[in-house]
Amino acid sequence: MPDLAVIGRRAERLRRRRRAGRAGAAALAVVAAVFLAPIWQRSGGDGPGPEPPAARPEPTSAGPVYTDAGITVHGLDGVVVDLPGVLRDVEFADRDHGFVLGADCPDAPECRLVVAGTADGGDTWTTYPVAGHDAAPDRLPDVVALDETTLVLHSPGTSVISTDAGATWRPVTRSGATATLNDDDRPLLRPGPGAGCAGAAVEVWSPGLGHRGDLADPPLNVCWVAARRSADGGWWIGGTEPGTGRPAVAVTRDGGATWSVTDFDTPGDLARVGMLGDHTYAVVVTRDGQADLVRAVYHSPRPGAPFQRVYSGDGGPRTIGGEPVPLLDGRLLVVDGQRQWFLGDADGRSFTRAGDLPPVARVWRTPGGYVALDIVADGYAAFSPDGTLWRKLHVR
């Protein structure tokens, strides 16, 4: 039998091993809790946990980056999909799922249409021909995403719908009924027969049902319809007030049953809206081809607050391509008819040109974020979830 000193040393070594084992087990338990807790919560646990952010693939190479005035545009950094013809329209259902419309218009009287879709924010694309649904060059449809797999090629004539992200298409028979806007619906503008706003209709579309009907008696001659609800649940429309012909905007918070109307004393052909949180901006314009002449910008700081004129077209953008973009830092982004970017101060009263950003023709809002068309060069597009950080789409 060993002496007591040897036994004591062996006992001390055993105690150290046990303490190390317990410490290691505790560390593993902490690591497991950190990494497995979200999975456990989503599968039961104490209740549903937050969804993790969507994974973004790493760029395959370093592309050009344009930065000015707090706006950043990332250029192409991977393989670009070439569409037949020219890229005509872009829409994102959310920050991952987007669609573009290409139109190939040879000498034939009608253009061949193709749709491409992405599920990773614009890095990779799948293309589908829209067989049997050609369109005249002056009557090309808009691509509208009702959800991540349901999209419409919307036209004043016959529209077509796909429920499998563009793989197959069928014509839509418009309902003759009137409808109100439910939670998942989308209002779309069907222009009137003339060049003005009179005679237009606001259609109600549903991902599951297609065209459900038209809104009954909108309070305006409508020229513009918002692509998504405001933060307080309202749907905005813009155009002119029928009685006076003055530019006006209106909002409904009960699906179209009642409306709140604001008309403006600035001459113009129509008004359209940009909104973020409680803030709403209305831009009064006169139509002039692709870029509209800016007559005035009005601002409402909260729902129900009156609009105040903050800009009258001097010392900043004289024209606007698309829609105004309110930014998270309180500024207002506008692209003008000379393809330049302008940033307004916190209340929109003065603007500064961001000369180091690439040229762009138009910017507008879609359900998933903002899109820019003909950026850097014609036929290219970019997407931004918030109007501040942009990335060119790998399709043209």
N, C-alpha and C positions, 0 to 999 in steps of 0.2 A: 504493500500500500504506500503511495507517495506521501511525503511529509506535508504538513499543513501549509507551508509557503507555496508549494507547487499547486495544491488544491485551490488556494486563494487566487493565484494568478489565472488558473483555468476558469474559475467562477466569474472573475472580472471580465475576461474576454467574452464569455457567454452573455453577460449583461449588456456589454457594448453592442454585440450583434443584435440582441433583441431590440435595444433602443433604436439602432439604425434601421432595422426592419420596420418598426412602428413608424418612424419618421418618413421612410420611403413610401409606405402605404398611405400615410396622410397626404403626402405630396401628390401621389397618383390620384387620390380621391378629389383633391382640389382641381387638378387638371381635368379629370373626367367631368366634374361639375361644371367647369367653365365651358367645355366644348360640347357636352351632351345636354346641358339644360335647355337650350332653345329647341332641340329635337324632341326632348321629353315633353316640354310644354306644348308643342304643336300636336303631339300625339295623345294628349290627355293631360296628365300632370295637374297643376292648379288652374288650368284654363289656357286659352289660346295665347300664344306669344306672338311678338311682331314678326312679320316675314323678313327674311334677310334681304339685303339689297341685291338687285340683279347683277350677276357676274358680268364683267366686261372683258372681252378678249384683249390681250395685249397687242399693241400695234406691231406689225411685222417689220416695220422700219420707221425711222424718224422722218416724218413729213414736215413740210413748212408750217410755221406757226406765225400768225399775225396777231399783234396785241396793241391796243391803244385805248386810252380812257376807261380802263377796267373791263374791256370787251376782248375776248380771245377767240380766234378762229383757228382750228386745227385743220391743216390741209390733208390731202390723201396720203395714206401710209400703208397701202396694201393693194391687192388686186381689184381692179375696177371692172364692173360688168357693163358691157356696151349694149344698149337697146337698139333695135332697129328704129330709125327715124330720130326724133328729138324728144327729150324729156319735157313734158308739158305741165304736170301737176304732181303735188306731193301731199300726203296726209299721214299723220301718226295717230294710232288709236291710244297708245301709251308710249312710254319712253323706249320700249323695246320693239314694238310691232308697228311697222310703217309700210306704206305702199306708194309706188310712183306709177304714173301713167306715161307711156311713150306713144307717139303717133308718127307713123311712117306715111308721109304724104308725097307720093311720086306724082307723075303727070295724070294719074287716074283721078276721077272726080271725087273719090272718097279715100280717107286715110285708114290704113290698117292699124289697129290698136293692140298694145301689149301692156300687161301689168306686171310689175315686179314687187315682191314682198320680202321683208326682212323681219327676223325675230330676235336680232341682237343689236338693235339700235342703229343699223345702217352699215355694218361691216360686211356681211354676206347677204346675197340676194338670190331669189329664185324667180324666174320669169315664166309667164304664161301668156300665150296669145289669146286675144278675145275674139275667137273665131266666129264669123257670121254676124258681127256687129260693128261693121265699119261706120265711119262718121265723116261728114263733110268737113273740110278744113275750117270753115267759119262756124261750125256747130260742134266743136269737140266737147265731150262731157267733162265733168269734174270727177275726180276720184274721192269718194267719201267712205271713211272707215266707221261703221256702226259699232264694231267691237274688233277684237284681235283677229277674227276669222271671217267676219261679215263685212263686205264692202259693196258699194254701189257705184256704178258709172252713171252719174246723175246728169240728166239732160232735160231741156224743156219738152222734148219729144218723148221718145221711148227710152226709159232707163233700163239698165240690166243690173242684176244682183248676183253676187256669189256668196255662198256660205262656207266655202272651203278655201279661203284665202286667195282666190283667183283662179283655181284650177278649172272650175266649170262655171258657166253663166246661164242665166235664163232671163227673158224679158219680164218686166213688172207691169201688171195691170193696175193703174191708179184707181184707188177707191173714190167713189163720188161722195163719200160721207164727210162729215165734219168731225174733228177730233180735238182732244186736249192733250197736253204734253205730260206723259207719265215719267217716272224717274229715269228709265233707261232709253227714252225716246230721244230723237235728234230732229230739230227743225231745219228744213232746207228751203232755200229760196227758189221758186219757179218764176222767172222774170215774166213781165207782161209783154204785150206785142210791140210796144214802142220803145224808144230809146230812154225814156224817163222811168220813174218809179211806179207810175200808175198802172193798175191792172195786174200787178204781181200777186202771187199767193205764197203763203208759208205752209209747206207740207210737213206732215208729221210722219217720221220713219221710225220703225222699231227693228232691232236685230232679229227678232223672231218672226215678225209679221210683215216686214217690208213696209210699203206705203199704207198707212192706216187712215189717211184722210187729210184734209186741210184745216188749219186753224180758222175758226169762225170769226170773221170781221176784225182783223187786226186794225188798230187805231191809226195806222200810217199807210201811206203809199210806200211799200217796203222796197228798199234797194240793197239791204245788207242784213244778214242774220248771224248772230254769234255762233261759234263752233262748239262752245261749251258753256255750262252754267257759271254764273258769278259765285263768289264765296258764300253769299247769303242765299243761294239756290235760285236766283232769278235768271230768266232768259231775256237777253237784250235783242232788239231789232233797231234798224236805222233807216231813214229815208226822208220823206217830207210829210208835213201835216196837210191832210186833204183840203181843209178849208182855206188856209192861207198860202199854201205852197212853200212855207218856210222850212228850212232843214230842221229835223227833229229826231229824237230817239225815244224809245219806250221800253219798259221792262215789265214782265209778268212774273209773279212769284206763286201763282196758283194754276199753272198749266195753261194759261191763256184765257181764263174766265174773266179776269180784270187786269187792267193795265195802268201804269203810271207813265204819263207822257210829258216830255220836255221839248219845247220848240225854242229855236234860237233866233235872235234878231240880226244875225250876220247873214248876208246874201250868200247863197250857194245852192248846189244841186242836191245835196244830201248830207247826212251826218252818219258817222260810224263810231264804234266804241272800242276802247282798250281798257281792260280791267285787271286789277290784282288786289286781292284782299278786299279791304273796304274802299279802296280808291278806284274811281272810274273817270276815264278821260274820254271826251267826245271831240272828234275832229270834224269840222265843217269844211267841205271841199266842193270845188267845181270840177266836173269831169273834163279831162283833157288827154284822151288816149290812155296810155299805160300808166302814166303818173298824173295824179290829180293835183290841182292847184289848192294849196292850203289857205283857207280864209281865216280860220281861227281854231284855237284849242281851248276847250272848257274842262274844268276839273271839279269833281265832287269828292270830298274827303271821306264820306261815309254813306251807307245806304240811306236814302231819303233826304240827304242834304242837297240844297240847291247847287246847280252848276254855276261856277264863276269863270269868266273869260280870263285866261292866263297868257295867251299868245295870240298875236294878230298877224302873223306872217312876215314880220320884219326882223332882220338880224339873225336869221336861222334858215331852216329849210323852207323854200318857197313852194315846193311840191312834195308829194308823198307817194311812195310806191308800196301799196298794200295797206297795212294797219299799224297804228302806234303800239309800241311794246313797253308797258310799265315794268320797271326792273325792281328787284328786291331791295336795292339801296335807295329807292324813292325817285330815281331819275326816269326820264321818258326817252326811249329809243325810237328814232324815226329814220327811215331810208328815203332819200329823195329821188327825183327823176333823173338826176345825173349820176346815179349809182353811188352816192356818198352816204356815209353814216353820220348821224347827228345825235348828240346826247344832251337832253334838256336837264336843267337843274331840278332840285327837289320838288318845285311846284310847277315846272314846265314853262316858266316865264322867259328863260333865255337858253340858247342852245350853243354847243361847241361842236365843230366838225372833228371827227376822228379820222384824220388823213392817212394813218398807217394801216387801216383795215382794207381788205380787198373790195373791189367794186361788186355791187349786188343790185339786182333789178327790183325785187319785191320781197317783202317779209309779211307773213300773216300767221295767225294762230290756228292750230288744229287741236283736237281733243287731247293729244299727248304732249303738246309743246309747240314751239314755233318752228317754222320752216322758212328757208330763204331760197329763192330761185335765181338762176343765172349768176351764181356767185363765183368770183374770180374770172370765169369765162362762161359764155352761153352754154346751156345744156347741163350745167352742174348745179347741185343743190346741197344744202346743209340743214342740220337739225340742231335745235337747242331746247332743253327742257325748261329753261328759265329766261332766255334772251341774253344771257351774259356769256356763257361758255358754249361755243358752236363747234360742230365737227362736220366736215364735208362727207357726204354720202358716197359710198363706193359703187356708184351706178351713174350712168350718164346716157 
